[in-house]
Amino acid sequence: MKHPILMRGLALAAALGAGSVLAQTRPAAENSGMQPPVVTDAGPAPAQERESSGAIILENSMVRAQRELAFQRSAARTGVATVGRGVLRATERAQREAELARAREREAAQLYRHGAGGP
């Protein structure tokens, strides 16, 4: 034999292939007439198979309608109607406008002190 390692590898592959074919063609073991459970990846198993009564209730969580109602109640208590989007943007815009107004006032004061031809 010229290539003994190659021949051993081929013999092992042939044995594994024959074993996998036999494993697939053997009939399944009979289990006293019961159907094997159906396995699916489309969704969870039915409640009867999970030994569950159905819905899961989380004690401390509110549904959407309850959350909205709670927010409306708290807004009525605090006097805040809504928390608007873009509050940060509006605040920054007001700060920029105030800074521009101060800069204009400084320029006007400098113009008044030094005149039109001053440094």
For each residue, the residues with C-beta under 8 A, 3 or more apart:
1: 4 7
2:
3: 6 7
4: 1 7 8
5: 8 9
6: 3 9 10
7: 1 3 4 10 11
8: 4 5 11 12
9: 5 6 12 13
10: 6 7 13 14
11: 7 8 14 15
12: 8 9 15 16
13: 9 10 16 17
14: 10 11 17 18
15: 11 12 18 19
16: 12 13 19 20
17: 13 14 20 21
18: 14 15 21 22
19: 15 16 22 23
20: 16 17 23 24
21: 17 18 24 25
22: 18 19 25 26
23: 19 20 26
24: 20 21
25: 21 22
26: 22 23
27:
28: 36
29:
30: 33
31: 34 36
32:
33: 30
34: 31
35:
36: 28 31
37: 45 49
38:
39:
40: 43 45
41:
42:
43: 40
44: 50
45: 37 40 49 50
46: 49 50
47: 50 52 53 54
48: 51
49: 37 45 46
50: 44 45 46 47
51: 48
52: 47
53: 47
54: 47
55:
56:
57:
58: 61
59:
60:
61: 58
62: 66 67 70
63: 66 67
64: 67 68
65: 68 69
66: 62 63 69 70
67: 62 63 64 70 71
68: 64 65 71 72
69: 65 66 72 73
70: 62 66 67 73 74
71: 67 68 74 75
72: 68 69 75 76
73: 69 70 76 77
74: 70 71 77 78
75: 71 72 78 79 80 81 82
76: 72 73 79
77: 73 74
78: 74 75
79: 75 76
80: 75 83
81: 75
82: 75
83: 80 87
84: 87 90
85:
86: 89 90
87: 83 84 90 91
88: 91 92
89: 86 92 93
90: 84 86 87 93 94
91: 87 88 94 95
92: 88 89 95 96
93: 89 90 96 97
94: 90 91 97 98
95: 91 92 98 99
96: 92 93 99 100
97: 93 94 100 101
98: 94 95 101 102
99: 95 96 102 103
100: 96 97 103 104
101: 97 98 104 105
102: 98 99 105 106
103: 99 100 106 107
104: 100 101 107 108
105: 101 102 108 109
106: 102 103 109 110
107: 103 104 110 111
108: 104 105 111 112
109: 105 106 112 113
110: 106 107 113 114 118
111: 107 108 114 115 116 118
112: 108 109
113: 109 110 118
114: 110 111 117 118 119
115: 111 118
116: 111
117: 114
118: 110 111 113 114 115
119: 114
